């Protein structure tokens, strides 16, 4: 397995409140995580970095050889729980951190099994030569409106309230995450990203760059370039993981 990632403040913001990590446990086991912080200049970056660290540390402490899918799901739920508790606790203790929170999307791959977890509107796409699918469902106001038939997907892309999320790490005492178990094989690819990318680059463009791009290790840089050509008003973060 191979993985590459990058994060960039974009074209407008001076501070980057996104965080990401790629953690290789062994040749067959990989964890990739993207967090997109919120809560203003004082605390969004703290929330994303703190949630990322606690999530990764929890997975590292709980993982073991021969995990069943149930074990993997329990591990990821516990990691989300610990990340949420830590960010929420810090927000309560320090006035400067009040109201901070972060999205989180991660994929844990172990051999031919993968599990995706998300809270918020950072996304995971899975793709191969057969096409692309968005694994995660945004926890956002605009996604609820689409599901209720009040907006089309196209209308949702330009909706003024598209960045209002309905779930986040650290904003409440507890939070519910979504878990998606997947079977994976050689050639499958995962693209994790913050909404700074997904708001500007659509699924087919992502598919083209990942599958047909000249060099996969430069794919995240190419996607960032597209976002910047379109103004990149938000921070842009992505990770590409390839099953070899």
Residue pairs with C-beta under 8 A, 6 or more apart in sequence:
1 24
1 27
1 28
1 30
1 109
1 241
1 242
1 243
1 244
2 216
2 217
2 241
2 242
2 244
3 22
3 24
3 30
3 32
3 239
3 240
3 241
3 242
4 22
4 216
4 217
4 219
4 220
4 239
4 240
5 20
5 22
5 32
5 34
5 220
5 237
5 238
5 239
5 240
6 220
6 221
6 224
6 237
6 238
7 16
7 18
7 19
7 20
7 235
7 236
7 237
8 16
8 224
8 228
8 232
8 235
8 236
8 237
9 15
9 16
9 235
10 196
10 227
10 228
10 232
10 233
10 234
10 235
10 236
11 228
11 231
11 232
11 233
12 231
12 232
12 233
12 234
13 233
13 234
13 235
15 41
15 44
15 45
16 45
16 235
17 36
17 37
17 38
17 44
17 45
17 47
17 48
17 235
18 34
18 35
18 36
18 37
18 48
18 194
18 196
18 235
18 236
18 237
19 34
19 35
19 37
19 45
19 48
19 49
19 51
19 52
19 102
19 237
20 32
20 33
20 34
20 35
20 52
20 192
20 237
20 239
21 31
21 32
21 33
21 52
21 56
22 30
22 31
22 32
22 239
22 241
23 30
23 31
23 32
23 33
23 56
23 59
23 60
24 30
25 31
25 60
25 63
28 109
28 110
28 111
29 63
29 108
29 109
29 110
29 111
30 107
30 108
30 109
30 241
31 56
31 59
31 106
31 107
31 108
31 109
32 106
32 107
32 190
32 192
32 239
32 241
33 52
33 55
33 56
33 104
33 105
33 106
33 192
33 239
34 103
34 104
34 105
34 106
34 122
34 192
34 193
34 194
34 237
34 238
34 239
35 47
35 48
35 49
35 51
35 52
35 55
35 102
35 103
35 104
35 122
35 169
36 48
36 102
36 103
36 120
36 121
36 122
36 194
36 195
36 196
36 235
36 237
37 43
37 44
37 45
37 46
37 47
37 48
37 49
37 100
37 101
37 102
38 44
38 47
38 100
38 101
38 102
38 103
38 165
38 168
39 47
39 91
39 97
39 98
39 99
39 100
39 101
40 99
40 100
42 96
42 97
43 91
43 96
43 97
43 98
43 99
43 100
44 100
44 102
46 90
46 97
46 100
47 87
47 91
47 97
47 100
47 101
47 102
47 169
47 170
48 102
50 83
50 86
50 87
50 90
51 83
51 84
51 86
51 87
51 102
51 104
51 169
51 170
52 83
52 104
54 79
54 82
54 83
54 86
54 87
55 79
55 80
55 82
55 83
55 104
55 106
56 79
58 75
58 78
58 79
58 82
58 83
59 75
59 76
59 79
59 108
62 75
62 78
62 79
63 75
64 71
67 75
67 110
69 113
69 115
69 181
72 108
72 110
72 113
72 115
72 181
73 115
73 179
73 181
75 108
76 106
76 108
76 115
76 117
76 177
76 179
77 117
77 177
77 179
79 117
80 104
80 117
80 119
80 169
80 175
80 177
81 174
83 104
83 169
83 170
84 119
84 169
84 170
84 172
84 174
84 175
86 170
87 100
87 101
87 102
87 169
87 170
88 170
88 171
88 172
88 173
90 97
90 100
90 170
91 97
91 98
91 99
91 100
91 101
91 170
91 171
99 171
100 170
100 171
101 168
101 169
101 170
101 171
102 120
102 168
102 169
102 170
103 118
103 119
103 120
103 121
103 122
103 165
103 168
103 169
103 194
103 195
104 117
104 118
104 119
104 120
104 122
104 169
104 177
105 116
105 117
105 118
105 119
105 120
105 122
105 123
105 124
105 136
105 192
106 116
106 117
106 118
106 192
107 114
107 115
107 116
107 117
107 124
107 190
107 192
107 241
108 114
108 115
108 117
109 184
109 190
109 241
109 243
112 183
112 184
112 185
113 181
113 182
113 183
113 184
114 181
114 182
114 183
114 184
114 190
115 179
115 180
115 181
115 182
116 124
116 135
116 136
116 179
116 180
116 182
116 190
117 177
117 178
117 179
117 180
118 124
118 136
118 137
118 139
118 177
118 178
119 139
119 167
119 168
119 169
119 175
119 176
119 177
119 178
120 138
120 139
120 140
120 165
120 167
120 168
120 169
121 138
121 139
121 140
121 143
121 163
121 165
121 195
121 198
122 136
122 192
122 193
122 194
122 195
123 134
123 135
123 136
123 138
123 192
123 193
123 195
123 198
124 134
124 135
124 136
124 180
124 190
124 191
124 192
125 132
125 133
125 134
125 135
125 190
125 191
125 192
125 193
125 203
125 206
125 207
126 132
126 133
126 135
126 182
126 188
126 189
126 190
127 133
127 188
127 189
127 191
127 206
127 207
127 210
127 211
128 187
128 188
128 189
128 211
129 187
129 211
131 207
132 203
132 204
132 206
132 207
132 210
134 203
135 180
135 182
136 178
136 180
137 143
137 178
138 165
139 165
139 166
139 167
139 168
139 178
140 162
140 163
140 164
140 165
140 166
141 161
141 162
141 164
141 165
141 166
142 151
142 156
142 159
142 161
142 162
142 164
143 156
144 166
145 151
145 156
145 159
146 152
146 153
146 156
151 159
156 162
157 199
162 199
163 195
167 175
167 176
168 175
169 175
184 243
185 243
186 243
186 244
187 242
187 243
188 242
188 243
189 210
189 211
189 216
189 240
189 241
189 242
189 243
190 239
190 240
190 241
191 206
191 210
191 238
191 239
191 240
192 238
192 239
192 241
193 223
193 236
193 237
193 238
193 239
194 234
194 235
194 236
194 237
194 238
195 234
196 227
196 232
196 233
196 234
196 235
196 236
196 237
197 223
197 224
197 227
197 236
197 237
197 238
199 234
200 226
200 227
200 230
200 231
200 232
201 223
201 226
201 227
201 230
205 226
206 223
209 219
209 222
209 223
209 226
210 216
210 219
210 240
213 219
213 222
216 240
216 242
219 240
220 238
220 239
220 240
223 236
223 238
224 232
224 236
224 238
227 236
228 236
